């Protein structure tokens, strides 16, 4: 470990706030870059960095110079703080509702669902060239709106067989198209 880093760690362990300010000034950009790789929102990334640096400050006594550089240890703590942030319930909930909030703020109407009729592209005709069990499987799945388990019950075959038939049929159709 470089001598100045050793001194910095000693000062941090002694509770020197000026040493933390020096560490922050020296490594803020690099640490923020690490956090921004995970947290895309600039303000949230700054908040996560501050939280990570607080964790560094509180856990500096646990740093072991034999296991790596102080910067690497601090970067790992900041990245873990970013992962914790992304896993938080508020963030996950926010991601789900962000599009609705955006629509409400902009006053835009949600786009009407696109209706897809496979018959219009001749897919139903192509199904006639498949083996009967493959054709029936795709008909139930895509035209009938069945789930794989419902198709398995309807055809009285195991679920894995239905998945295999559907996969084989889709591969064959892809070769024809």
N, C-alpha and C positions, 0 to 999 in steps of 0.2 A: 504494500500500500504506500503511495507517495507520502512524503513527510507532511506536506500541508494538509492532506486528507486525514492523516493520523492526528494532527493537532486539531483539526476541525471536529473530529469525532470526540476527542477528549473534552473540547469546549462544550460540545452539545451534551455530553454526559454530565457535565458540571452544571448544565441548565443555563448556559449563556445564550440569550436571545439574539445577540448580535451575530453569533456563529450561525444560527439558523437563518438569519437574514442574508448572510454571505452565501450559505448553501442555496438559498432560494434564488438569489440573483445569479449565481453561477449556473444552476441546473434547471431553472424554471422552464426555459424554452424546450429543452430536451425532454423533460418530464411531461410537459404539456403535449408535446408531439406524441408521446407514448399513449397518453390518455385519449387524445383526439382520434387515434386509430380505432378506438372502440366507441367513444361517445361523440357523436357527430355534431350535436348542438354546442356551439362555442361557449355559451354561458354555463351550461351544465358541465362541460369539460373543465371550466375554471373552478366551479364548485367542487367537482370531484377531486381535482388537483389539491385544492385547499384541504379537503377532508383527508386525502392521502398524506399530505405533509403534516397534518396534525397527528395522524397515526405514527408517522416517522418520529416526530418529536416525543410522543409518549412512549415509544418502544425502542428508543435509541440504546437503552441499556442492554437490550437483547441482541444487538448487532455483534456478530463474531467476525473479526477481520480475517481469520483463517479461512473462511468460507467464501470470500469474494470482496469486491470493492464496495465501499459505502454507497456510491451512486447506484450500483446494480441492485443492492438490497433495497434502497429507497424506491427505485423504479419499479421493482417487483411489488412493493406495497401499494404504490399508486395505481398500477395496472390492476391489482386485486380489488382496490377500491372502485375502479371503473367497472369491473365485472360485477361486483356487488350492487353497484348502482343500476346496471342494466338488468339485473335479476330482480330488482325490487318490484314490489307489487304495483306501486304508483307508476313506474315507468311502463310496465307491461300494459296496465290499464290505459295509460295515456296513449300508447301506440294504437290501441284498438279504437279509441274514440277520437283520435286526431283527425281522421278524414271527415268525420261528422262535424267536428268543431270548425274545420276549415270551410266546409260547405256553408255552415251557419254564418260565419264571419263574412264570407264573400257574397252571400245571398244567391249563390248558384244552386240550381236545381240538380239533384242527382240524375245521372244519365239513365234513360229508360233501359231496362234489361234487353239485351239482344236476343231475339228468338231465333234459335237454330233448328232448322228442319233438315235432318240428314237426307230425307227423300229428295230434296232439291238438288243434291249433287250426285245422285245415283248410287248412294251407298247401299240402299236397300237392295238394288239389283245386283250389286257385287256380292252381297251375302249369299245369294243363290248358288254361287260357285264354291262355297265352303262346305265342309262336311256337315251333316245335319246337326250333330250335337254342338259344333262350334257356332253354327248359324243361330240355333235356338238360344245359346248362351248370350251372344251379342244382342240378339233381339230383345231378350228380357232385360239385359243390363242397360242398353242405350235407348231402346225404343219404349220399353215397358217401365223404365225407372226403378227397376229392382236393385237391391244391394246384392253383393256376392253371396251373402248367407241366405238371402231369400231365394236366389237362383238355385243354390244347392238344395234347399228344401223342395222347390218346385220340381227340379229334375231328379230328386232322390239320389244325389251323388255327394261325395265328400266335398267340403269347401275347397280343399287343395286342388281337386280335379277341376272345379269350376274356374279357379284362377289359372290353371294350366291351359285349359281350353280357350279361355279369353285371351291369354297371352299369345298362344299359337295362332289364333284367328287374326289378331291384330298384326302379328308379324307377316302373315300371309297377305293380308289386305295392303299392308305397307309396300310389299314387293309389287303388287299390281298397280298401285297408284303412282 
